[in-house]
Structures are given as C-alpha cells and as structure tokens.
Amino acid sequence: MIAEIARAISAASGKTFHPVRQHAVSGGCINQSLSLHGQDGRRFFIKINQAAQLETFAAETAGLMELHAARAIRVPQPLTHGLAGGQSFLAMEWLDLSRGAEHGGARLGEQLARLHARTWHAFGWWRDNNIGGTHQANPATPDWVAFYRDQRLRPQLELAAQHGAAKDLIDGGERLLAELAAFFPGYTPRASLLHGDLWSGNAGVAEGVPVLFDPAVYYGDRETDIAMTELFGGFTTAFHAAYNAAWPLDPGYATRRLLYQLYHLLNHFNLFGDPYARQSRQAIEHLLAELR
C-alpha cells in the first residue's frame, strides 16, 4: 500500500518520492493517519480508510481547495487521493501543528471574517460531503431557511428517529422545523464560505500561523461557524472580539446560536449515541420556548 501511495505522490508532484519511514499519527476517530517521510526530506500526511470511503476523501480534497482559494486562512494542501492496497487514501502536505492561544486567538478571528466574506450565488455547494461520518447534502438553494431546514436539521432528525431517539425529541424537532422562519426576523444572511465543522480540534498553529483542517465546507450563514466555536469551547475571547470587530454579528445571533448548535448536537447523537440525546432534547425545548 505504501509503495502505491508513493507512486501516486510521485505522479502528482512530478518528482519521484521514495518513502524511507512512516509512523502513526494520533488524532481523529474516523481515519487511520500516518506521517510518511521521503528520502529527499519531503514529508506527507496520509489518511487511510476503507475503499468505500474514497468519495469522502475526494470531498475533503475539494473542500480544502475551496478554502485555500479564498486566501483567508491557511489550510493543508491536498496532493492526491485514490486507492492503494485495497484501501482509500488522501495525501496532503505535512504541517508541524501545535496547540496554543493563537489557534483560537485574534488573528484567527480576523481571518475567519475574511473567509466568510467569500460568497456564492446560493446556499449549499457544488457537491455533497460529510459532517464527521454523516452524509451532508449541499444542493444549491436560494433560500437559507429552506436549506437549513431541509438539508441540515430534517436529515439529522430522520437519522435520530432511525437510531431510536425518544418520541418527544422527534416531535419537538418537527414543531421546530415548522416554525423555523420565526428565528430570522429582518435577517437575511449571505451565502458565506464556511469551514462547516469549526470546533477547536480542527484548528491549530503552524509556524505561528493559524491553520484549519478537516472541513465540512459549504456556503451558508456565517453564524453557523461561530456557533460551532462556542459549542465545545477552545476559542478565546480575543478570537470572538476580533471577529466582531472585523464583521459584527447580527443581534439575533444570540437566539440563533443554539439553533445552529442543534445540528451538531443531533449529529453527535447519531454518531455517538445517548450522551447527546438529552442535550439535543433540551436545545429543542429551549428553542420552542423562544417562540412562545
């Protein structure tokens, strides 16, 4: 498998790559990850999964390229993806990532605002991708409320029902979908370029510069990225202050924050089970109470 990956790297880079050593890299829970060192000093980050996950790596490649094209925030550059040894792989540049205040600091806040300034003609994207291990549909849709209702919350609720979520959670979710437009009085978001899965585990620092990785890219309300940064913590007060100084959030964000976090809470229930059922139900109950 490594020999086949090396040949793919050679073809993609236009320079023969001879791997001399490899070691496992800890991190995500979905893929096996390797650091692959070459005889010429080059080094690549390799993700490996089952052959059926090839399309997932194609989507990640496209997402990283979309973020890179915005020239707002550094992302690792994908080199090639394909099949090797009966498994799928993605090879990208190696970055010496570290954690530190800057990964969630002022500079990242400023850069994220610039990323969100890149817009598209509709909500969605030109292709589907994944949020964690869950399929994420991105049909181009002119109306944000319809997109968020039908392509984000509704699919997660349907999966939750399949995974045995309690009837009160599902029924409450359906009532919320029916009233979703009420959360957007006088607010019409732009279709901003989003990272899509912006928790602190998908951010780091390389050579003193903030880096984002493992995206779930699409174009949508920029508030969704900000809401994700506040769901699990890890982003500093300086990050939020710098973002708001560059592009102030709408006052209604304080209410919509939980609405946007609900998508990720439901997805975590669908991926990891019961611990997130209570949080999802409480979020739905709180949001419904806002409408009374």
N, C-alpha and C positions, 0 to 999 in steps of 0.2 A: 504493500500500500504506500509506504513512504517513497519508494522508488517512483511510483506512478505520480504521486503528488509532486515530486522533484521535477519530473519531466514536464508536468503542467506549468510549474513555476518557470522553468527554463523557457518554454514556449511563450508564456505571457510576458515575461520580462525581456525576452530577446537576448538573454545571457545564460549560459549553462550554469545550473545550480547543482552542486554536489553536497548533499547533506552529510555532516560528519557526526552530529549528535542531536539528540532530542530529549526533552523531558516534559512530564505532565505539568500542566498549569491548573491550579485550583481556581474556582470561580463559579460560574453558572451551574444550574442544576439540569440543564437540557442537553447540552453537548459535551463530548469529551474534547479537551483543549490541550494543545501541545505547543511548545516552543521548538522550532526547527532551525538549527544552526548550520550554515554552509561553510565550505572550505574557504571561500573568499571573504568571510566575515559577515556576510549578509545573514539576516535572521528574520523569520516569519512566524506569525501567529496563525495556528491552524485549528480550525474547528472541524470535528468529525461527528457524524451521526449515521443513522441507517440510510440506505439508499433512497428510501421513500421520502426523506427529508430534503432532497436536492432542491426542490422548488422553494423551500424555506430559505435556503442559502442564496438562491437567486434573488429572492425578495429582499433579503438583508443587504446583498450587494447593491441592488438598485436604491435602497434607502440610504445607504452610506454615500453613494454617488450624488443623490439628491441633496443631502445635507452639505456635502463638500462643494457642490456647485453654488451654494448660497454664499460661500466665502465669509461666513459669520463666526463659526465655531470650528475648531479643529476636530476632525474625526479620523479614525484609522482608515487608510486607503486600502480597499479591497483589490486584490491582484487577479485571482482566478478562483473558480469553483467548478466542481464536477464530480465524477465518480472515480474511485480508486479502491482496488481490493474489495469490490462489492459494497463499499460504503460511500456516502456523500461527504464532501469536504468543502471548506472555504478557506482560502489562504489570503492573508492580509498583512500589511506592514506591521512590524513589531514596534510597540511603543513602550518605553520604560515608565509605566504608570505608577503613581503613588497617590496616597490619600492626603489631604491637607485642607486647610481652611479655604484655599483658593478654588478647590473643586466645587464648592458651593458659595463662593465669595462674590465680591462686587464685579470683578471682571467677567465672570460667567453671566451675571445678571445683565450686564450691558450687551454682551454678545448674544444672549438669548433674545433680547429685544430686537436686535438686528436680524436674527434668523426669522423671527415672527413677521418681520416687515416684508419678507418674500411671500408673495401671494400667488394664487392660481385663479382660474375663471370659475371654479366650482369647489364644493366641499367633497372631499374624497381624494382619489389619486388615480393614476392611470393603470394601477394594478392592485390586486389584493396582497395581503401579507399576513403576519401573525402578531398577536399580543401575547408574549410568553409562548405557551404551546397551543394557544387557541387561534383558530382562523379569524381573520379580521377583514371583512368585506369593505371595499372602498369605491363603490360606484359613484361616478361624478354626479353630484346632486346640487341643484341651485339653492335649495332651502336648508339652512343649518338645523333648524328644529326637526325637520323631517329626517335629515341624515342622522342626527344623534339618536332620535327615537328608534328609527327602523334599522340602522346599521350598527348601532352600538348597544343601547340598552335592551332592545327587544331580543336580539340573538342571545345575549347573556341570560336573560330571564328564561328563555326557552331551554337553554342548556341547564340552567339551575333546576327547572322542573324535571328534566330528564335525570338529573343527578339526585333527585329526592328532596329538594327544598320544600319546606313546610308550605301549606296552602296559604297561610296568612302572608308570607313573604311574596309569593307569586301574585296573589290577588292585590296586595298593596302596590306591587310593581306595575300591574296593569292599570290601576287607577292613576298612578303617577304618569304613565305614558299618555293617558287620555288628557291630562291637564298640563302637559309639558310646556306648551306655549306660554303659560302664565308666568314662567320664570324669566321671560325675556321682554318685559315691558319697555318699550322705547330703546331697545338694544339690538343692533344688527351687526353681528361680528363679521370681520373679514375672514376669508379663507387663507389663513396663515400656515406657513410651513411649520409642522410640528415634529418634535422628536417622537412623541407618542407614548413613551414609557419612561418618563423622566423621574425616576427615583434615584437616590444617591448612589446605589450600586451600579448605575450605568454612567457614572461621571468620575473623572479622575484628573490628574495633572501629569503632564509630560513636559519636561524641560521648562517648568514654571508656567506652562500654558494650559488652561482648562481643556479637557477632552471629553467628548460624549461618544458613547458606543452603544451597541445592542439596541438600535432604534426600532420603532414600530411606526414608521413615517406615514403621514397623510397630511392633507390640508384641512384645517378646521379652526374652531375658536381657540385663540391663543390661551384663553383662560384654562383650558384643559391641561396644558403642560404645567402651568403654575399650580393648579390644584393638585397635581400628582406630586410636585415637590413638597407640598405640605402634608401629604398623606402619611408618609413613614418617617419624615424628618430628614436631617442631614444637610439642609441648606440654611445658610446663615441669614441673620437679619440684614447683613450688608448685601447679600445677594438680592433679597426682595426690595431693599431700598434702591439699589442701583437699577433694577428692572423698572420700578415705578418712576424713577427719575427720568429714564430714557423713554418710557411709554406708559403713562399712568393707566391703571386698571379702571374699568367702569365700576361705579359704586355698587352695582348689582352683583358683582363678583362675590361679595361676602355671602350671599344666599346661594349662588350657583356653584360655589366651590364644592359643597357636599354632593350636589347633583353630578358633577364631573368625577368626583372621587368614587361615586357609586359604581361606575363602570368597572373600575379596577377592583373594588371590593367584591363585586359579583364574579369577576374573572378569577379572583383568588379563591373564591368558594368553589368555582368549577374546576380549578386546577388542584386545590389543596384540601378541600372539604370543609367540615363542620366549623372549625375555628372562625371562619369568616361569615357563617350564616347569621349569627347574632348581629355582627356589625352591619351587614347588608340590610337586615330587617330594621334595625334601629335607624339607619340612614333613611330608609324609605318612610318610616313613621315620622321622622323629623321633617322631611321634605313635604309630606302630605299635610302636616300641621301648619307649615308655612302658607298653605293655600286656604286655610280656614278663615 
